[in-house]
Amino acid sequence: MVLEIRLSNFFSIKDEIVLDFRAASLKSQNVVALSDNVFKHEDEDILKTIAIYGANASGKSNIIKAIRFCHSLVFQSHGNNENSVFPFQPFKFAGFDHKPSSYFIRFVSEGIEYEYSFLLTRQRILAESLFYYPKGRITKIFTRDERNGKSKKDKYTFGDQIKRPLDVAESTSDKTLFISRASQMDRQIAKEIFNYFHRNFILEYQGFGVSAVESLSNQNKLQLLEALKIADSDIVDFKIKVLKKPGKNFNADLTNLTLTVEDVVQDHLEIKTYHRSAPNVVFDFLMEESQGTIKLFFIMLTLLDVIKNNKVLLIDEIEDSLHPKIIEYIFKMFRAGEKAQLLCTTHNTLFLDLKEFRKDQIYFSNKREDASTDLYSLYDYKDFRDTMDLEKAYLQGRFDAVPYVNDSKENIKTLIHG
């Protein structure tokens, strides 16, 4: 589970922003009725879902993009060479393009809480650290600061959790995260961290490979069909086969995850579907099903894996190509789950309902005067009561995170006719 994420100086994000999944102390009658929106970790309530609202160009997608980049660095940095330039952009104004960017995450893996962070420019890793709480007290696993002296002993300090840590450090350049290299070199606690990012923090709906699509479909077939039925699909059966012929690489670019459903299916998988009205008639999944059905199939496949295995899912614009009732169904799936979590962005104001969501589950992104992204939650508005109309207040600009559109008849005529 994720407890907290902090980001600074990525894309439109200048000053540090905070996403906190640790629930606030809320005692209203509405909140009491929303007990399924949280779960317990030790003595603390943790949010199952967070939704970020904001105008176009306010930076919502950049928050998701920055998290994806930082996680991709854990996966991939051990393969970097001296010519590598990290594929992100710092905030471009006010001299921040020459300042370092930072990432911090507090999370729980195998019942133990960790704090992992790093500092970097586009050219090099500057600092990195990992702490954990094995017995409720913070304990150092390692720290690293490339600005401290010339030798690895000057730059690193270690606890006693990693075997021969200096061997790993000697093999770690300033283009590589230590945790990435240590995992590659078979150090146990580093592998635990790597696997958390790789297996438990899913960056997009298509967060798995071809063989996983086949195995997950077979493992969850009855539940997948039931989920599709609940979502008003009339598919009653499907069959999946991995094709032997070579095709294009399935793995997505983890920095932007441009992989499409067509990329998943074409040249890799053969999927046949069967419908209620004629269960003996075979449909070619990619060619004959609607784009909405194709997307829904993979969404449900991912969601069942995430929710059954208490993973974290990250989605930008969750409503893309999906009916609001389907999005509502997705949120209900997470509420019904045990400890699975969802972080998403959305424009759909139908979900701004304090009978369905707690104040601390709703965040707003807003563009400041200097073009940087500000992030804050509804919980920050202490004077906003649960009985107020949240959707109306948002659309009226009470929380700033809406576009200001001058749509007067005169302006529109000028736009069209010049």
C-alpha positions in Angstrom: 0.0 0.0 0.0 1.1 3.6 -0.5 0.8 6.1 2.3 2.3 9.2 0.9 4.0 10.6 -2.3 5.9 13.9 -2.6 7.2 15.4 -5.8 9.0 18.6 -6.7 10.4 20.1 -9.9 8.9 17.7 -12.5 7.3 19.2 -15.6 4.8 21.9 -14.4 5.4 20.9 -10.8 7.7 23.5 -9.2 7.3 23.5 -5.4 6.7 20.2 -3.6 3.3 18.7 -3.8 1.9 16.0 -1.5 -0.5 13.2 -2.1 -1.4 11.7 1.3 -3.4 8.4 1.5 -3.4 8.6 5.3 -7.0 9.5 6.1 -7.7 12.8 8.0 -9.6 12.8 11.2 -13.1 13.3 10.0 -16.1 12.5 12.3 -19.2 13.7 10.3 -22.2 11.5 9.8 -21.4 11.3 6.1 -17.9 10.0 6.9 -19.1 7.4 9.3 -21.3 6.0 6.6 -18.2 5.8 4.3 -16.3 3.3 6.3 -15.7 1.2 3.1 -13.7 4.1 1.7 -10.8 3.3 4.1 -8.9 0.4 5.5 -6.8 -0.1 8.6 -3.1 -0.2 8.7 -2.0 -0.7 12.3 -4.0 2.0 14.1 -4.4 4.3 11.1 -7.1 4.7 8.5 -5.8 4.6 4.9 -7.7 5.9 1.8 -8.6 3.4 -0.9 -9.1 6.0 -3.6 -8.0 9.5 -4.4 -9.3 11.5 -7.4 -7.6 14.6 -8.7 -9.8 17.3 -10.4 -8.6 20.4 -12.3 -8.8 22.4 -15.5 -6.9 21.5 -18.6 -3.2 22.4 -18.4 -3.4 22.6 -14.6 -0.9 19.8 -14.2 -3.1 16.8 -13.3 -1.6 14.6 -15.9 1.9 15.8 -15.0 1.5 14.4 -11.5 0.7 11.0 -13.0 3.5 11.4 -15.5 6.1 12.3 -12.9 5.2 9.3 -10.7 5.4 7.0 -13.7 8.8 8.4 -14.6 10.2 8.0 -11.1 9.0 4.4 -11.0 10.4 3.6 -14.4 13.8 4.8 -13.1 13.7 2.1 -10.5 12.9 -0.5 -13.2 15.4 0.8 -15.8 18.2 2.9 -14.4 20.6 -0.1 -14.1 20.8 -0.2 -17.9 21.9 3.5 -18.3 25.3 4.5 -19.7 27.4 7.6 -19.5 25.4 9.2 -22.4 22.0 8.7 -20.8 19.8 11.7 -20.2 16.8 11.1 -18.0 13.5 11.6 -20.0 11.8 14.2 -17.9 11.7 18.0 -17.9 12.1 20.1 -14.8 10.0 23.3 -14.4 11.3 25.6 -17.1 10.8 29.0 -15.5 12.4 31.0 -12.6 15.7 29.1 -13.0 14.2 25.7 -11.9 15.5 24.0 -15.0 18.9 24.1 -13.4 17.7 22.9 -10.0 17.4 19.2 -8.9 14.1 17.3 -8.8 12.9 15.2 -5.9 10.8 12.2 -5.3 9.7 10.7 -2.0 7.3 7.8 -1.3 6.2 6.2 2.0 4.7 2.8 1.5 4.1 -0.6 3.1 5.4 -3.9 1.7 5.0 -7.3 3.4 3.7 -5.5 6.4 6.7 -3.2 6.9 6.7 0.5 6.3 9.4 2.1 4.1 10.5 5.6 3.1 12.4 5.8 -0.2 13.6 9.0 -1.9 16.0 10.3 -4.5 17.2 13.7 -5.9 18.3 14.1 -9.5 18.9 16.3 -12.5 18.4 15.2 -16.1 22.1 14.2 -16.2 22.7 12.4 -12.9 21.4 11.0 -9.6 22.5 13.4 -6.8 21.1 11.7 -3.7 19.1 8.6 -2.6 18.0 7.0 0.6 16.0 4.2 2.0 14.7 3.8 5.6 12.2 1.4 7.2 10.3 0.7 10.4 10.9 -3.0 11.2 9.9 -2.6 14.8 8.0 0.7 14.7 11.2 2.8 14.9 12.8 4.4 11.8 16.0 2.5 10.8 18.5 3.5 8.1 19.1 1.0 5.3 21.3 3.3 3.2 21.9 6.9 2.3 23.7 8.3 -0.7 24.9 11.8 -1.7 27.1 12.1 -4.8 28.1 15.6 -3.7 30.0 14.3 -0.6 33.6 13.7 -1.6 35.0 11.5 -4.3 35.1 8.0 -2.9 32.1 5.7 -2.4 32.7 5.6 1.3 32.3 9.4 1.4 29.1 9.2 -0.6 27.3 6.3 1.1 26.3 5.3 4.6 24.8 1.9 5.3 22.9 0.0 8.0 23.5 -3.7 8.3 20.6 -5.0 6.1 22.4 -5.3 2.8 25.2 -7.8 2.3 28.5 -6.3 0.9 26.8 -2.9 0.1 30.1 -1.3 -1.1 30.3 -3.9 -3.8 27.0 -2.6 -5.1 28.0 1.0 -4.6 31.2 0.5 -6.6 29.0 -0.8 -9.5 26.6 2.1 -9.2 27.3 5.1 -11.4 25.6 8.5 -11.0 23.2 7.5 -13.8 21.9 4.6 -11.8 19.8 4.2 -8.7 21.5 2.2 -6.0 18.2 0.3 -5.3 18.0 -0.7 -9.0 21.6 -1.9 -9.1 21.3 -3.7 -5.7 18.2 -5.6 -6.9 20.1 -6.6 -10.1 22.9 -7.9 -7.9 20.5 -10.1 -5.9 20.5 -8.1 -2.6 17.4 -9.2 -0.7 15.9 -6.0 0.7 16.6 -4.2 -2.6 14.7 -6.9 -4.5 11.8 -6.4 -2.1 11.7 -2.7 -3.0 12.0 -3.4 -6.7 9.2 -6.0 -6.6 7.0 -3.5 -4.8 7.3 -1.0 -7.6 7.2 -3.7 -10.3 4.4 -6.0 -9.1 2.3 -3.9 -6.7 2.3 -0.4 -8.1 0.5 -0.8 -11.5 1.1 2.3 -13.7 -1.7 1.8 -16.2 -4.5 -0.6 -17.2 -2.2 -2.6 -19.5 0.3 -3.2 -16.8 1.3 -6.7 -17.8 2.8 -8.8 -20.6 1.2 -11.2 -23.1 1.6 -14.3 -21.0 0.1 -12.5 -18.0 -3.0 -11.6 -20.0 -3.5 -15.3 -20.8 -2.9 -16.5 -17.2 -4.9 -13.7 -15.5 -7.8 -14.3 -17.9 -7.9 -18.0 -17.1 -7.5 -17.5 -13.4 -10.3 -14.9 -13.2 -12.5 -16.0 -16.1 -15.8 -16.4 -14.2 -15.2 -13.2 -12.2 -14.2 -11.3 -15.4 -17.3 -12.5 -17.2 -19.5 -11.5 -14.2 -17.8 -8.1 -14.1 -18.5 -7.6 -17.8 -22.1 -8.6 -17.3 -22.5 -6.1 -14.4 -21.1 -3.4 -16.7 -23.8 -4.3 -19.3 -21.7 -6.3 -21.7 -23.5 -9.3 -23.4 -20.2 -11.4 -23.7 -20.9 -14.8 -22.1 -17.6 -16.5 -23.0 -14.1 -15.9 -24.4 -11.0 -17.9 -25.4 -7.5 -16.5 -25.4 -4.5 -18.0 -27.2 -0.9 -16.6 -27.3 0.3 -16.5 -30.9 3.7 -18.1 -31.7 4.5 -15.7 -34.5 6.9 -12.8 -33.7 5.4 -9.4 -33.3 6.3 -5.9 -32.0 7.6 -5.5 -28.5 4.8 -5.7 -26.0 6.5 -3.7 -23.2 5.3 -0.2 -22.8 7.5 2.9 -22.5 7.2 3.3 -18.8 7.8 7.0 -18.9 4.5 7.7 -20.7 2.8 4.4 -21.2 1.6 5.0 -24.7 0.7 1.3 -25.2 -2.8 0.9 -26.6 -5.2 -2.0 -26.5 -4.4 -2.7 -30.2 -0.7 -3.0 -29.3 -1.6 -5.6 -26.6 -3.7 -7.7 -29.0 -2.3 -7.5 -32.5 0.4 -10.0 -33.4 0.5 -11.4 -29.9 -2.9 -12.7 -28.8 -5.9 -14.3 -30.4 -9.0 -13.6 -28.5 -12.4 -15.0 -29.5 -15.6 -13.9 -27.8 -19.1 -15.3 -27.7 -22.4 -13.4 -27.1 -25.6 -14.1 -25.3 -27.9 -13.9 -28.3 -25.8 -16.4 -30.3 -23.4 -18.2 -28.1 -22.1 -20.5 -30.9 -21.1 -17.6 -33.2 -17.4 -16.6 -32.9 -16.4 -12.9 -32.8 -12.8 -11.7 -33.5 -12.2 -9.6 -30.4 -10.0 -6.9 -32.0 -11.8 -6.7 -35.3 -15.5 -7.1 -34.3 -15.9 -5.8 -30.8 -16.4 -2.1 -30.1 -13.5 -0.1 -28.8 -15.4 0.5 -25.5 -15.8 -3.3 -25.1 -12.1 -4.0 -25.8 -11.0 -1.3 -23.3 -13.5 -2.5 -20.7 -12.2 -6.1 -21.1 -8.6 -5.1 -20.3 -9.7 -2.7 -17.6 -11.7 -5.4 -15.8 -8.8 -7.8 -16.2 -6.4 -5.4 -14.5 -8.9 -4.4 -11.8 -9.5 -7.9 -10.7 -5.8 -8.5 -10.4 -5.3 -5.2 -8.5 -8.2 -5.6 -6.1 -7.8 -9.3 -5.4 -4.0 -8.8 -4.7 -4.2 -5.5 -2.8 -2.2 -3.5 -5.4 -2.1 0.2 -6.3 -3.4 1.4 -9.6 -2.5 4.7 -11.3 -4.8 6.0 -14.0 -4.8 9.3 -15.9 -8.3 10.5 -17.0 -10.2 7.5 -15.7 -13.3 8.5 -17.6 -11.6 8.2 -21.1 -14.0 6.4 -23.4 -16.0 5.0 -20.5 -19.5 5.7 -19.4 -19.9 7.4 -16.0 -21.8 4.3 -14.7 -18.7 2.2 -15.5 -16.5 4.6 -13.6 -18.9 4.5 -10.6 -18.7 0.7 -10.8 -14.9 0.9 -10.7 -14.9 3.0 -7.6 -17.4 0.5 -6.0 -15.0 -2.3 -6.8 -12.2 -0.6 -4.8 -14.6 0.1 -1.9 -15.5 -3.7 -1.9 -11.8 -4.6 -1.9 -9.7 -5.1 1.1 -6.6 -2.9 0.7 -6.3 -2.1 -3.0 -5.8 1.5 -3.9 -6.6 3.8 -6.8 -5.0 7.2 -7.7 -6.7 8.8 -10.7 -7.4 12.1 -12.5 -10.8 13.0 -13.8 -13.0 15.8 -15.2 -16.3 14.0 -14.3 -18.1 16.2 -11.7 -20.7 13.5 -11.1 -18.4 12.0 -8.6 -18.1 15.2 -6.6 -20.5 13.8 -4.0 -19.8 13.8 -0.3 -22.2 10.9 0.2 -19.8 8.8 -1.9 -16.4 10.3 -1.2 -14.7 11.8 1.9 -13.2 15.3 1.7 -9.7 13.9 1.9 -10.2 11.7 -1.1 -10.8 14.7 -3.4 -7.8 16.7 -4.6 -7.7 19.8 -6.9 -4.8 20.9 -9.2 -4.6 24.5 -10.2 -2.2 26.6 -12.3 -0.6 29.3 -10.3 0.3 32.8 -11.8 3.9 31.5 -12.4 2.4 28.6 -14.5 3.4 26.0 -11.8 1.0 23.3 -10.5 -0.6 23.7 -7.1 -2.2 20.6 -5.4 -4.5 20.7 -2.5 -7.5 18.7 -1.1 -11.1 19.5 -0.3 -10.1 18.8 3.3 -8.1 22.0 3.3 -11.4 23.9 3.0 -12.5 23.7 6.7 -15.6 25.9 6.1 -17.0 23.6 3.4 -19.7 21.4 5.1 -20.8 18.0 4.0 -24.3 19.2 3.4 -23.2 21.7 0.7 -23.4 21.0 -3.1 -19.9 20.1 -3.9 -20.4 19.7 -7.7 -22.0 23.1 -7.9 -19.3 24.8 -5.8 -16.6 23.2 -8.0 -18.1 24.4 -11.2 -18.6 27.9 -9.8 -14.9 28.1 -9.2 -14.9 27.9 -5.4 -11.8 25.8 -5.4 -10.1 27.6 -8.4 -9.4 24.3 -10.3 -11.7 25.0 -13.2 -11.1 26.8 -16.6 -12.2 30.3 -16.9 -13.9 30.5 -20.3 -15.1 33.8 -21.8 -17.9 32.3 -24.0 -19.9 35.4 -24.6 -21.7 35.6 -28.0 -19.4 38.5 -29.0 -16.2 36.6 -28.3 -17.4 33.5 -30.1 -18.4 35.6 -33.2 -14.9 37.2 -33.1 -13.3 33.8 -32.9 -15.2 32.5 -35.9 -15.4 35.5 -38.1 -12.3 37.4 -37.1 
